[in-house]
Amino acid sequence: MRSGLTARLLVAGGVLVVIVLGAFISLLLAMSDAESSRNILVNSQAELSIAREIRNLLIDMESGQRGFVITGDERVLEPW
């Protein structure tokens, strides 16, 4: 009778270990996905920042060109 109880406890403990390991592995996978998503977000923010800078430089160039066409003064072309 004693060996039956020991076997049941070992099986129950094994099942519990498998459940805990499964939860731990799924959490590790979720953390890995979150890390890759964070890296994509950081790269996207950097690219958006560069795109804004380029847009602002193009607007400055356009304004300078427009001012030169209107006034003929080369000083307005300084942003170029």
mmCIF file of the N, C-alpha and C atoms, coordinates in Angstrom:
data_MODEL
# 
_entry.id   MODEL 
# 
loop_
_atom_site.group_PDB 
_atom_site.id 
_atom_site.type_symbol 
_atom_site.label_atom_id 
_atom_site.label_alt_id 
_atom_site.label_comp_id 
_atom_site.label_asym_id 
_atom_site.label_entity_id 
_atom_site.label_seq_id 
_atom_site.pdbx_PDB_ins_code 
_atom_site.Cartn_x 
_atom_site.Cartn_y 
_atom_site.Cartn_z 
_atom_site.occupancy 
_atom_site.B_iso_or_equiv 
_atom_site.pdbx_formal_charge 
_atom_site.auth_seq_id 
_atom_site.auth_comp_id 
_atom_site.auth_asym_id 
_atom_site.auth_atom_id 
_atom_site.pdbx_PDB_model_num 
ATOM 1   N N  . MET A 1 1  ? 0.823  -1.186 0.000   1.00 0.00 ? 1  MET A N  1 
ATOM 2   C CA . MET A 1 1  ? 0.000  0.000  0.000   1.00 0.00 ? 1  MET A CA 1 
ATOM 3   C C  . MET A 1 1  ? 0.872  1.258  0.000   1.00 0.00 ? 1  MET A C  1 
ATOM 4   N N  . ARG A 1 2  ? 1.988  1.182  0.647   1.00 0.00 ? 2  ARG A N  1 
ATOM 5   C CA . ARG A 1 2  ? 2.858  2.345  0.728   1.00 0.00 ? 2  ARG A CA 1 
ATOM 6   C C  . ARG A 1 2  ? 3.438  2.699  -0.637  1.00 0.00 ? 2  ARG A C  1 
ATOM 7   N N  . SER A 1 3  ? 3.810  1.734  -1.436  1.00 0.00 ? 3  SER A N  1 
ATOM 8   C CA . SER A 1 3  ? 4.377  2.023  -2.745  1.00 0.00 ? 3  SER A CA 1 
ATOM 9   C C  . SER A 1 3  ? 3.329  2.645  -3.675  1.00 0.00 ? 3  SER A C  1 
ATOM 10  N N  . GLY A 1 4  ? 2.075  2.350  -3.524  1.00 0.00 ? 4  GLY A N  1 
ATOM 11  C CA . GLY A 1 4  ? 1.022  2.946  -4.336  1.00 0.00 ? 4  GLY A CA 1 
ATOM 12  C C  . GLY A 1 4  ? 0.875  4.425  -4.065  1.00 0.00 ? 4  GLY A C  1 
ATOM 13  N N  . LEU A 1 5  ? 0.971  4.791  -2.804  1.00 0.00 ? 5  LEU A N  1 
ATOM 14  C CA . LEU A 1 5  ? 0.878  6.206  -2.428  1.00 0.00 ? 5  LEU A CA 1 
ATOM 15  C C  . LEU A 1 5  ? 2.090  6.970  -2.950  1.00 0.00 ? 5  LEU A C  1 
ATOM 16  N N  . THR A 1 6  ? 3.265  6.382  -2.859  1.00 0.00 ? 6  THR A N  1 
ATOM 17  C CA . THR A 1 6  ? 4.488  7.022  -3.352  1.00 0.00 ? 6  THR A CA 1 
ATOM 18  C C  . THR A 1 6  ? 4.410  7.224  -4.862  1.00 0.00 ? 6  THR A C  1 
ATOM 19  N N  . ALA A 1 7  ? 3.932  6.236  -5.560  1.00 0.00 ? 7  ALA A N  1 
ATOM 20  C CA . ALA A 1 7  ? 3.817  6.341  -7.017  1.00 0.00 ? 7  ALA A CA 1 
ATOM 21  C C  . ALA A 1 7  ? 2.842  7.446  -7.403  1.00 0.00 ? 7  ALA A C  1 
ATOM 22  N N  . ARG A 1 8  ? 1.714  7.521  -6.696  1.00 0.00 ? 8  ARG A N  1 
ATOM 23  C CA . ARG A 1 8  ? 0.741  8.578  -7.002  1.00 0.00 ? 8  ARG A CA 1 
ATOM 24  C C  . ARG A 1 8  ? 1.319  9.967  -6.721  1.00 0.00 ? 8  ARG A C  1 
ATOM 25  N N  . LEU A 1 9  ? 2.072  10.089 -5.627  1.00 0.00 ? 9  LEU A N  1 
ATOM 26  C CA . LEU A 1 9  ? 2.698  11.378 -5.317  1.00 0.00 ? 9  LEU A CA 1 
ATOM 27  C C  . LEU A 1 9  ? 3.740  11.758 -6.368  1.00 0.00 ? 9  LEU A C  1 
ATOM 28  N N  . LEU A 1 10 ? 4.509  10.791 -6.825  1.00 0.00 ? 10 LEU A N  1 
ATOM 29  C CA . LEU A 1 10 ? 5.503  11.065 -7.869  1.00 0.00 ? 10 LEU A CA 1 
ATOM 30  C C  . LEU A 1 10 ? 4.830  11.481 -9.178  1.00 0.00 ? 10 LEU A C  1 
ATOM 31  N N  . VAL A 1 11 ? 3.751  10.827 -9.535  1.00 0.00 ? 11 VAL A N  1 
ATOM 32  C CA . VAL A 1 11 ? 3.021  11.179 -10.763 1.00 0.00 ? 11 VAL A CA 1 
ATOM 33  C C  . VAL A 1 11 ? 2.424  12.582 -10.630 1.00 0.00 ? 11 VAL A C  1 
ATOM 34  N N  . ALA A 1 12 ? 1.814  12.860 -9.484  1.00 0.00 ? 12 ALA A N  1 
ATOM 35  C CA . ALA A 1 12 ? 1.213  14.185 -9.276  1.00 0.00 ? 12 ALA A CA 1 
ATOM 36  C C  . ALA A 1 12 ? 2.293  15.265 -9.295  1.00 0.00 ? 12 ALA A C  1 
ATOM 37  N N  . GLY A 1 13 ? 3.428  14.983 -8.666  1.00 0.00 ? 13 GLY A N  1 
ATOM 38  C CA . GLY A 1 13 ? 4.533  15.942 -8.689  1.00 0.00 ? 13 GLY A CA 1 
ATOM 39  C C  . GLY A 1 13 ? 5.070  16.146 -10.084 1.00 0.00 ? 13 GLY A C  1 
ATOM 40  N N  . GLY A 1 14 ? 5.169  15.073 -10.851 1.00 0.00 ? 14 GLY A N  1 
ATOM 41  C CA . GLY A 1 14 ? 5.633  15.172 -12.240 1.00 0.00 ? 14 GLY A CA 1 
ATOM 42  C C  . GLY A 1 14 ? 4.692  15.998 -13.090 1.00 0.00 ? 14 GLY A C  1 
ATOM 43  N N  . VAL A 1 15 ? 3.408  15.810 -12.911 1.00 0.00 ? 15 VAL A N  1 
ATOM 44  C CA . VAL A 1 15 ? 2.411  16.591 -13.652 1.00 0.00 ? 15 VAL A CA 1 
ATOM 45  C C  . VAL A 1 15 ? 2.525  18.061 -13.287 1.00 0.00 ? 15 VAL A C  1 
ATOM 46  N N  . LEU A 1 16 ? 2.705  18.328 -12.000 1.00 0.00 ? 16 LEU A N  1 
ATOM 47  C CA . LEU A 1 16 ? 2.853  19.708 -11.554 1.00 0.00 ? 16 LEU A CA 1 
ATOM 48  C C  . LEU A 1 16 ? 4.105  20.351 -12.138 1.00 0.00 ? 16 LEU A C  1 
ATOM 49  N N  . VAL A 1 17 ? 5.195  19.611 -12.175 1.00 0.00 ? 17 VAL A N  1 
ATOM 50  C CA . VAL A 1 17 ? 6.441  20.122 -12.764 1.00 0.00 ? 17 VAL A CA 1 
ATOM 51  C C  . VAL A 1 17 ? 6.243  20.433 -14.243 1.00 0.00 ? 17 VAL A C  1 
ATOM 52  N N  . VAL A 1 18 ? 5.563  19.545 -14.963 1.00 0.00 ? 18 VAL A N  1 
ATOM 53  C CA . VAL A 1 18 ? 5.317  19.770 -16.394 1.00 0.00 ? 18 VAL A CA 1 
ATOM 54  C C  . VAL A 1 18 ? 4.459  21.018 -16.594 1.00 0.00 ? 18 VAL A C  1 
ATOM 55  N N  . ILE A 1 19 ? 3.456  21.218 -15.764 1.00 0.00 ? 19 ILE A N  1 
ATOM 56  C CA . ILE A 1 19 ? 2.590  22.399 -15.885 1.00 0.00 ? 19 ILE A CA 1 
ATOM 57  C C  . ILE A 1 19 ? 3.383  23.673 -15.613 1.00 0.00 ? 19 ILE A C  1 
ATOM 58  N N  . VAL A 1 20 ? 4.195  23.671 -14.566 1.00 0.00 ? 20 VAL A N  1 
ATOM 59  C CA . VAL A 1 20 ? 4.981  24.865 -14.223 1.00 0.00 ? 20 VAL A CA 1 
ATOM 60  C C  . VAL A 1 20 ? 6.009  25.147 -15.315 1.00 0.00 ? 20 VAL A C  1 
ATOM 61  N N  . LEU A 1 21 ? 6.678  24.105 -15.815 1.00 0.00 ? 21 LEU A N  1 
ATOM 62  C CA . LEU A 1 21 ? 7.645  24.309 -16.900 1.00 0.00 ? 21 LEU A CA 1 
ATOM 63  C C  . LEU A 1 21 ? 6.971  24.838 -18.159 1.00 0.00 ? 21 LEU A C  1 
ATOM 64  N N  . GLY A 1 22 ? 5.793  24.331 -18.471 1.00 0.00 ? 22 GLY A N  1 
ATOM 65  C CA . GLY A 1 22 ? 5.059  24.829 -19.641 1.00 0.00 ? 22 GLY A CA 1 
ATOM 66  C C  . GLY A 1 22 ? 4.719  26.300 -19.498 1.00 0.00 ? 22 GLY A C  1 
ATOM 67  N N  . ALA A 1 23 ? 4.282  26.703 -18.315 1.00 0.00 ? 23 ALA A N  1 
ATOM 68  C CA . ALA A 1 23 ? 3.967  28.116 -18.085 1.00 0.00 ? 23 ALA A CA 1 
ATOM 69  C C  . ALA A 1 23 ? 5.227  28.969 -18.181 1.00 0.00 ? 23 ALA A C  1 
ATOM 70  N N  . PHE A 1 24 ? 6.321  28.481 -17.630 1.00 0.00 ? 24 PHE A N  1 
ATOM 71  C CA . PHE A 1 24 ? 7.582  29.216 -17.669 1.00 0.00 ? 24 PHE A CA 1 
ATOM 72  C C  . PHE A 1 24 ? 8.076  29.388 -19.098 1.00 0.00 ? 24 PHE A C  1 
ATOM 73  N N  . ILE A 1 25 ? 8.019  28.339 -19.886 1.00 0.00 ? 25 ILE A N  1 
ATOM 74  C CA . ILE A 1 25 ? 8.456  28.412 -21.285 1.00 0.00 ? 25 ILE A CA 1 
ATOM 75  C C  . ILE A 1 25 ? 7.573  29.362 -22.076 1.00 0.00 ? 25 ILE A C  1 
ATOM 76  N N  . SER A 1 26 ? 6.260  29.331 -21.849 1.00 0.00 ? 26 SER A N  1 
ATOM 77  C CA . SER A 1 26 ? 5.373  30.248 -22.577 1.00 0.00 ? 26 SER A CA 1 
ATOM 78  C C  . SER A 1 26 ? 5.650  31.697 -22.184 1.00 0.00 ? 26 SER A C  1 
ATOM 79  N N  . LEU A 1 27 ? 5.985  31.949 -20.917 1.00 0.00 ? 27 LEU A N  1 
ATOM 80  C CA . LEU A 1 27 ? 6.355  33.308 -20.499 1.00 0.00 ? 27 LEU A CA 1 
ATOM 81  C C  . LEU A 1 27 ? 7.658  33.753 -21.145 1.00 0.00 ? 27 LEU A C  1 
ATOM 82  N N  . LEU A 1 28 ? 8.625  32.859 -21.248 1.00 0.00 ? 28 LEU A N  1 
ATOM 83  C CA . LEU A 1 28 ? 9.886  33.206 -21.913 1.00 0.00 ? 28 LEU A CA 1 
ATOM 84  C C  . LEU A 1 28 ? 9.657  33.556 -23.376 1.00 0.00 ? 28 LEU A C  1 
ATOM 85  N N  . LEU A 1 29 ? 8.813  32.793 -24.045 1.00 0.00 ? 29 LEU A N  1 
ATOM 86  C CA . LEU A 1 29 ? 8.505  33.082 -25.447 1.00 0.00 ? 29 LEU A CA 1 
ATOM 87  C C  . LEU A 1 29 ? 7.793  34.422 -25.590 1.00 0.00 ? 29 LEU A C  1 
ATOM 88  N N  . ALA A 1 30 ? 6.887  34.714 -24.672 1.00 0.00 ? 30 ALA A N  1 
ATOM 89  C CA . ALA A 1 30 ? 6.178  35.992 -24.718 1.00 0.00 ? 30 ALA A CA 1 
ATOM 90  C C  . ALA A 1 30 ? 7.141  37.156 -24.483 1.00 0.00 ? 30 ALA A C  1 
ATOM 91  N N  . MET A 1 31 ? 8.090  36.980 -23.580 1.00 0.00 ? 31 MET A N  1 
ATOM 92  C CA . MET A 1 31 ? 9.080  38.031 -23.328 1.00 0.00 ? 31 MET A CA 1 
ATOM 93  C C  . MET A 1 31 ? 9.968  38.242 -24.538 1.00 0.00 ? 31 MET A C  1 
ATOM 94  N N  . SER A 1 32 ? 10.306 37.186 -25.230 1.00 0.00 ? 32 SER A N  1 
ATOM 95  C CA . SER A 1 32 ? 11.118 37.295 -26.438 1.00 0.00 ? 32 SER A CA 1 
ATOM 96  C C  . SER A 1 32 ? 10.368 38.078 -27.514 1.00 0.00 ? 32 SER A C  1 
ATOM 97  N N  . ASP A 1 33 ? 9.085  37.776 -27.676 1.00 0.00 ? 33 ASP A N  1 
ATOM 98  C CA . ASP A 1 33 ? 8.265  38.508 -28.647 1.00 0.00 ? 33 ASP A CA 1 
ATOM 99  C C  . ASP A 1 33 ? 8.154  39.982 -28.268 1.00 0.00 ? 33 ASP A C  1 
ATOM 100 N N  . ALA A 1 34 ? 8.015  40.252 -26.981 1.00 0.00 ? 34 ALA A N  1 
ATOM 101 C CA . ALA A 1 34 ? 7.916  41.637 -26.523 1.00 0.00 ? 34 ALA A CA 1 
ATOM 102 C C  . ALA A 1 34 ? 9.219  42.388 -26.796 1.00 0.00 ? 34 ALA A C  1 
ATOM 103 N N  . GLU A 1 35 ? 10.348 41.731 -26.611 1.00 0.00 ? 35 GLU A N  1 
ATOM 104 C CA . GLU A 1 35 ? 11.649 42.362 -26.872 1.00 0.00 ? 35 GLU A CA 1 
ATOM 105 C C  . GLU A 1 35 ? 11.811 42.689 -28.352 1.00 0.00 ? 35 GLU A C  1 
ATOM 106 N N  . SER A 1 36 ? 11.423 41.770 -29.223 1.00 0.00 ? 36 SER A N  1 
ATOM 107 C CA . SER A 1 36 ? 11.544 42.040 -30.656 1.00 0.00 ? 36 SER A CA 1 
ATOM 108 C C  . SER A 1 36 ? 10.574 43.149 -31.075 1.00 0.00 ? 36 SER A C  1 
ATOM 109 N N  . SER A 1 37 ? 9.403  43.195 -30.473 1.00 0.00 ? 37 SER A N  1 
ATOM 110 C CA . SER A 1 37 ? 8.456  44.278 -30.771 1.00 0.00 ? 37 SER A CA 1 
ATOM 111 C C  . SER A 1 37 ? 9.010  45.621 -30.318 1.00 0.00 ? 37 SER A C  1 
ATOM 112 N N  . ARG A 1 38 ? 9.689  45.637 -29.174 1.00 0.00 ? 38 ARG A N  1 
ATOM 113 C CA . ARG A 1 38 ? 10.289 46.873 -28.671 1.00 0.00 ? 38 ARG A CA 1 
ATOM 114 C C  . ARG A 1 38 ? 11.395 47.345 -29.613 1.00 0.00 ? 38 ARG A C  1 
ATOM 115 N N  . ASN A 1 39 ? 12.194 46.412 -30.119 1.00 0.00 ? 39 ASN A N  1 
ATOM 116 C CA . ASN A 1 39 ? 13.256 46.785 -31.057 1.00 0.00 ? 39 ASN A CA 1 
ATOM 117 C C  . ASN A 1 39 ? 12.674 47.372 -32.337 1.00 0.00 ? 39 ASN A C  1 
ATOM 118 N N  . ILE A 1 40 ? 11.602 46.798 -32.826 1.00 0.00 ? 40 ILE A N  1 
ATOM 119 C CA . ILE A 1 40 ? 10.949 47.322 -34.025 1.00 0.00 ? 40 ILE A CA 1 
ATOM 120 C C  . ILE A 1 40 ? 10.410 48.722 -33.759 1.00 0.00 ? 40 ILE A C  1 
ATOM 121 N N  . LEU A 1 41 ? 9.835  48.938 -32.580 1.00 0.00 ? 41 LEU A N  1 
ATOM 122 C CA . LEU A 1 41 ? 9.311  50.248 -32.209 1.00 0.00 ? 41 LEU A CA 1 
ATOM 123 C C  . LEU A 1 41 ? 10.408 51.291 -32.154 1.00 0.00 ? 41 LEU A C  1 
ATOM 124 N N  . VAL A 1 42 ? 11.549 50.954 -31.555 1.00 0.00 ? 42 VAL A N  1 
ATOM 125 C CA . VAL A 1 42 ? 12.664 51.895 -31.450 1.00 0.00 ? 42 VAL A CA 1 
ATOM 126 C C  . VAL A 1 42 ? 13.179 52.257 -32.845 1.00 0.00 ? 42 VAL A C  1 
ATOM 127 N N  . ASN A 1 43 ? 13.323 51.257 -33.718 1.00 0.00 ? 43 ASN A N  1 
ATOM 128 C CA . ASN A 1 43 ? 13.784 51.527 -35.080 1.00 0.00 ? 43 ASN A CA 1 
ATOM 129 C C  . ASN A 1 43 ? 12.785 52.399 -35.836 1.00 0.00 ? 43 ASN A C  1 
ATOM 130 N N  . SER A 1 44 ? 11.504 52.138 -35.656 1.00 0.00 ? 44 SER A N  1 
ATOM 131 C CA . SER A 1 44 ? 10.479 52.930 -36.334 1.00 0.00 ? 44 SER A CA 1 
ATOM 132 C C  . SER A 1 44 ? 10.499 54.379 -35.863 1.00 0.00 ? 44 SER A C  1 
ATOM 133 N N  . GLN A 1 45 ? 10.693 54.577 -34.563 1.00 0.00 ? 45 GLN A N  1 
ATOM 134 C CA . GLN A 1 45 ? 10.756 55.943 -34.039 1.00 0.00 ? 45 GLN A CA 1 
ATOM 135 C C  . GLN A 1 45 ? 11.963 56.684 -34.588 1.00 0.00 ? 45 GLN A C  1 
ATOM 136 N N  . ALA A 1 46 ? 13.086 56.006 -34.715 1.00 0.00 ? 46 ALA A N  1 
ATOM 137 C CA . ALA A 1 46 ? 14.281 56.638 -35.274 1.00 0.00 ? 46 ALA A CA 1 
ATOM 138 C C  . ALA A 1 46 ? 14.054 57.024 -36.738 1.00 0.00 ? 46 ALA A C  1 
ATOM 139 N N  . GLU A 1 47 ? 13.425 56.147 -37.494 1.00 0.00 ? 47 GLU A N  1 
ATOM 140 C CA . GLU A 1 47 ? 13.156 56.434 -38.901 1.00 0.00 ? 47 GLU A CA 1 
ATOM 141 C C  . GLU A 1 47 ? 12.168 57.591 -39.043 1.00 0.00 ? 47 GLU A C  1 
ATOM 142 N N  . LEU A 1 48 ? 11.166 57.645 -38.181 1.00 0.00 ? 48 LEU A N  1 
ATOM 143 C CA . LEU A 1 48 ? 10.220 58.760 -38.226 1.00 0.00 ? 48 LEU A CA 1 
ATOM 144 C C  . LEU A 1 48 ? 10.905 60.081 -37.896 1.00 0.00 ? 48 LEU A C  1 
ATOM 145 N N  . SER A 1 49 ? 11.822 60.064 -36.957 1.00 0.00 ? 49 SER A N  1 
ATOM 146 C CA . SER A 1 49 ? 12.552 61.268 -36.590 1.00 0.00 ? 49 SER A CA 1 
ATOM 147 C C  . SER A 1 49 ? 13.386 61.760 -37.764 1.00 0.00 ? 49 SER A C  1 
ATOM 148 N N  . ILE A 1 50 ? 14.058 60.861 -38.442 1.00 0.00 ? 50 ILE A N  1 
ATOM 149 C CA . ILE A 1 50 ? 14.864 61.238 -39.612 1.00 0.00 ? 50 ILE A CA 1 
ATOM 150 C C  . ILE A 1 50 ? 13.966 61.768 -40.721 1.00 0.00 ? 50 ILE A C  1 
ATOM 151 N N  . ALA A 1 51 ? 12.824 61.136 -40.936 1.00 0.00 ? 51 ALA A N  1 
ATOM 152 C CA . ALA A 1 51 ? 11.900 61.601 -41.977 1.00 0.00 ? 51 ALA A CA 1 
ATOM 153 C C  . ALA A 1 51 ? 11.390 63.008 -41.667 1.00 0.00 ? 51 ALA A C  1 
ATOM 154 N N  . ARG A 1 52 ? 11.124 63.310 -40.381 1.00 0.00 ? 52 ARG A N  1 
ATOM 155 C CA . ARG A 1 52 ? 10.692 64.664 -40.012 1.00 0.00 ? 52 ARG A CA 1 
ATOM 156 C C  . ARG A 1 52 ? 11.789 65.687 -40.278 1.00 0.00 ? 52 ARG A C  1 
ATOM 157 N N  . GLU A 1 53 ? 13.044 65.321 -39.950 1.00 0.00 ? 53 GLU A N  1 
ATOM 158 C CA . GLU A 1 53 ? 14.153 66.239 -40.201 1.00 0.00 ? 53 GLU A CA 1 
ATOM 159 C C  . GLU A 1 53 ? 14.301 66.527 -41.690 1.00 0.00 ? 53 GLU A C  1 
ATOM 160 N N  . ILE A 1 54 ? 14.194 65.500 -42.500 1.00 0.00 ? 54 ILE A N  1 
ATOM 161 C CA . ILE A 1 54 ? 14.299 65.681 -43.953 1.00 0.00 ? 54 ILE A CA 1 
ATOM 162 C C  . ILE A 1 54 ? 13.160 66.552 -44.469 1.00 0.00 ? 54 ILE A C  1 
ATOM 163 N N  . ARG A 1 55 ? 11.959 66.307 -43.973 1.00 0.00 ? 55 ARG A N  1 
ATOM 164 C CA . ARG A 1 55 ? 10.816 67.128 -44.388 1.00 0.00 ? 55 ARG A CA 1 
ATOM 165 C C  . ARG A 1 55 ? 11.033 68.593 -44.031 1.00 0.00 ? 55 ARG A C  1 
ATOM 166 N N  . ASN A 1 56 ? 11.519 68.848 -42.821 1.00 0.00 ? 56 ASN A N  1 
ATOM 167 C CA . ASN A 1 56 ? 11.753 70.228 -42.409 1.00 0.00 ? 56 ASN A CA 1 
ATOM 168 C C  . ASN A 1 56 ? 12.841 70.894 -43.256 1.00 0.00 ? 56 ASN A C  1 
ATOM 169 N N  . LEU A 1 57 ? 13.898 70.134 -43.597 1.00 0.00 ? 57 LEU A N  1 
ATOM 170 C CA . LEU A 1 57 ? 14.942 70.693 -44.461 1.00 0.00 ? 57 LEU A CA 1 
ATOM 171 C C  . LEU A 1 57 ? 14.395 71.004 -45.855 1.00 0.00 ? 57 LEU A C  1 
ATOM 172 N N  . LEU A 1 58 ? 13.554 70.134 -46.371 1.00 0.00 ? 58 LEU A N  1 
ATOM 173 C CA . LEU A 1 58 ? 12.959 70.390 -47.688 1.00 0.00 ? 58 LEU A CA 1 
ATOM 174 C C  . LEU A 1 58 ? 12.045 71.615 -47.655 1.00 0.00 ? 58 LEU A C  1 
ATOM 175 N N  . ILE A 1 59 ? 11.318 71.786 -46.569 1.00 0.00 ? 59 ILE A N  1 
ATOM 176 C CA . ILE A 1 59 ? 10.459 72.964 -46.447 1.00 0.00 ? 59 ILE A CA 1 
ATOM 177 C C  . ILE A 1 59 ? 11.310 74.230 -46.404 1.00 0.00 ? 59 ILE A C  1 
ATOM 178 N N  . ASP A 1 60 ? 12.445 74.185 -45.672 1.00 0.00 ? 60 ASP A N  1 
ATOM 179 C CA . ASP A 1 60 ? 13.349 75.333 -45.621 1.00 0.00 ? 60 ASP A CA 1 
ATOM 180 C C  . ASP A 1 60 ? 13.918 75.647 -47.001 1.00 0.00 ? 60 ASP A C  1 
ATOM 181 N N  . MET A 1 61 ? 14.292 74.599 -47.731 1.00 0.00 ? 61 MET A N  1 
ATOM 182 C CA . MET A 1 61 ? 14.834 74.814 -49.079 1.00 0.00 ? 61 MET A CA 1 
ATOM 183 C C  . MET A 1 61 ? 13.768 75.414 -49.997 1.00 0.00 ? 61 MET A C  1 
ATOM 184 N N  . GLU A 1 62 ? 12.566 74.901 -49.898 1.00 0.00 ? 62 GLU A N  1 
ATOM 185 C CA . GLU A 1 62 ? 11.479 75.408 -50.731 1.00 0.00 ? 62 GLU A CA 1 
ATOM 186 C C  . GLU A 1 62 ? 11.190 76.880 -50.413 1.00 0.00 ? 62 GLU A C  1 
ATOM 187 N N  . SER A 1 63 ? 11.181 77.194 -49.134 1.00 0.00 ? 63 SER A N  1 
ATOM 188 C CA . SER A 1 63 ? 10.926 78.586 -48.741 1.00 0.00 ? 63 SER A CA 1 
ATOM 189 C C  . SER A 1 63 ? 12.031 79.504 -49.239 1.00 0.00 ? 63 SER A C  1 
ATOM 190 N N  . GLY A 1 64 ? 13.287 79.050 -49.135 1.00 0.00 ? 64 GLY A N  1 
ATOM 191 C CA . GLY A 1 64 ? 14.404 79.850 -49.629 1.00 0.00 ? 64 GLY A CA 1 
ATOM 192 C C  . GLY A 1 64 ? 14.331 80.055 -51.128 1.00 0.00 ? 64 GLY A C  1 
ATOM 193 N N  . GLN A 1 65 ? 13.996 79.024 -51.850 1.00 0.00 ? 65 GLN A N  1 
ATOM 194 C CA . GLN A 1 65 ? 13.882 79.131 -53.306 1.00 0.00 ? 65 GLN A CA 1 
ATOM 195 C C  . GLN A 1 65 ? 12.747 80.090 -53.677 1.00 0.00 ? 65 GLN A C  1 
ATOM 196 N N  . ARG A 1 66 ? 11.643 79.977 -52.990 1.00 0.00 ? 66 ARG A N  1 
ATOM 197 C CA . ARG A 1 66 ? 10.510 80.858 -53.262 1.00 0.00 ? 66 ARG A CA 1 
ATOM 198 C C  . ARG A 1 66 ? 10.890 82.317 -52.979 1.00 0.00 ? 66 ARG A C  1 
ATOM 199 N N  . GLY A 1 67 ? 11.596 82.512 -51.849 1.00 0.00 ? 67 GLY A N  1 
ATOM 200 C CA . GLY A 1 67 ? 12.031 83.869 -51.514 1.00 0.00 ? 67 GLY A CA 1 
ATOM 201 C C  . GLY A 1 67 ? 12.999 84.410 -52.548 1.00 0.00 ? 67 GLY A C  1 
ATOM 202 N N  . PHE A 1 68 ? 13.888 83.577 -53.068 1.00 0.00 ? 68 PHE A N  1 
ATOM 203 C CA . PHE A 1 68 ? 14.826 84.032 -54.093 1.00 0.00 ? 68 PHE A CA 1 
ATOM 204 C C  . PHE A 1 68 ? 14.111 84.398 -55.381 1.00 0.00 ? 68 PHE A C  1 
ATOM 205 N N  . VAL A 1 69 ? 13.128 83.583 -55.762 1.00 0.00 ? 69 VAL A N  1 
ATOM 206 C CA . VAL A 1 69 ? 12.375 83.875 -56.991 1.00 0.00 ? 69 VAL A CA 1 
ATOM 207 C C  . VAL A 1 69 ? 11.614 85.186 -56.840 1.00 0.00 ? 69 VAL A C  1 
ATOM 208 N N  . ILE A 1 70 ? 11.066 85.425 -55.656 1.00 0.00 ? 70 ILE A N  1 
ATOM 209 C CA . ILE A 1 70 ? 10.275 86.631 -55.442 1.00 0.00 ? 70 ILE A CA 1 
ATOM 210 C C  . ILE A 1 70 ? 11.154 87.866 -55.337 1.00 0.00 ? 70 ILE A C  1 
ATOM 211 N N  . THR A 1 71 ? 12.258 87.775 -54.569 1.00 0.00 ? 71 THR A N  1 
ATOM 212 C CA . THR A 1 71 ? 13.064 88.966 -54.285 1.00 0.00 ? 71 THR A CA 1 
ATOM 213 C C  . THR A 1 71 ? 14.330 89.058 -55.111 1.00 0.00 ? 71 THR A C  1 
ATOM 214 N N  . GLY A 1 72 ? 14.864 87.955 -55.572 1.00 0.00 ? 72 GLY A N  1 
ATOM 215 C CA . GLY A 1 72 ? 16.133 87.971 -56.289 1.00 0.00 ? 72 GLY A CA 1 
ATOM 216 C C  . GLY A 1 72 ? 17.325 88.105 -55.354 1.00 0.00 ? 72 GLY A C  1 
ATOM 217 N N  . ASP A 1 73 ? 17.114 88.083 -54.059 1.00 0.00 ? 73 ASP A N  1 
ATOM 218 C CA . ASP A 1 73 ? 18.172 88.240 -53.058 1.00 0.00 ? 73 ASP A CA 1 
ATOM 219 C C  . ASP A 1 73 ? 18.746 86.861 -52.725 1.00 0.00 ? 73 ASP A C  1 
ATOM 220 N N  . GLU A 1 74 ? 20.066 86.694 -52.904 1.00 0.00 ? 74 GLU A N  1 
ATOM 221 C CA . GLU A 1 74 ? 20.695 85.391 -52.678 1.00 0.00 ? 74 GLU A CA 1 
ATOM 222 C C  . GLU A 1 74 ? 20.819 85.036 -51.200 1.00 0.00 ? 74 GLU A C  1 
ATOM 223 N N  . ARG A 1 75 ? 20.655 85.988 -50.317 1.00 0.00 ? 75 ARG A N  1 
ATOM 224 C CA . ARG A 1 75 ? 20.751 85.682 -48.891 1.00 0.00 ? 75 ARG A CA 1 
ATOM 225 C C  . ARG A 1 75 ? 19.637 84.723 -48.425 1.00 0.00 ? 75 ARG A C  1 
ATOM 226 N N  . VAL A 1 76 ? 18.524 84.716 -49.132 1.00 0.00 ? 76 VAL A N  1 
ATOM 227 C CA . VAL A 1 76 ? 17.437 83.813 -48.727 1.00 0.00 ? 76 VAL A CA 1 
ATOM 228 C C  . VAL A 1 76 ? 17.749 82.364 -49.102 1.00 0.00 ? 76 VAL A C  1 
ATOM 229 N N  . LEU A 1 77 ? 18.820 82.129 -49.837 1.00 0.00 ? 77 LEU A N  1 
ATOM 230 C CA . LEU A 1 77 ? 19.198 80.768 -50.202 1.00 0.00 ? 77 LEU A CA 1 
ATOM 231 C C  . LEU A 1 77 ? 20.153 80.129 -49.202 1.00 0.00 ? 77 LEU A C  1 
ATOM 232 N N  . GLU A 1 78 ? 20.392 80.785 -48.067 1.00 0.00 ? 78 GLU A N  1 
ATOM 233 C CA . GLU A 1 78 ? 21.326 80.267 -47.072 1.00 0.00 ? 78 GLU A CA 1 
ATOM 234 C C  . GLU A 1 78 ? 20.970 78.860 -46.569 1.00 0.00 ? 78 GLU A C  1 
ATOM 235 N N  . PRO A 1 79 ? 19.703 78.499 -46.393 1.00 0.00 ? 79 PRO A N  1 
ATOM 236 C CA . PRO A 1 79 ? 19.424 77.118 -45.968 1.00 0.00 ? 79 PRO A CA 1 
ATOM 237 C C  . PRO A 1 79 ? 19.904 76.073 -46.971 1.00 0.00 ? 79 PRO A C  1 
ATOM 238 N N  . TRP A 1 80 ? 20.118 76.458 -48.224 1.00 0.00 ? 80 TRP A N  1 
ATOM 239 C CA . TRP A 1 80 ? 20.604 75.510 -49.232 1.00 0.00 ? 80 TRP A CA 1 
ATOM 240 C C  . TRP A 1 80 ? 22.055 75.192 -48.921 1.00 0.00 ? 80 TRP A C  1 
# 
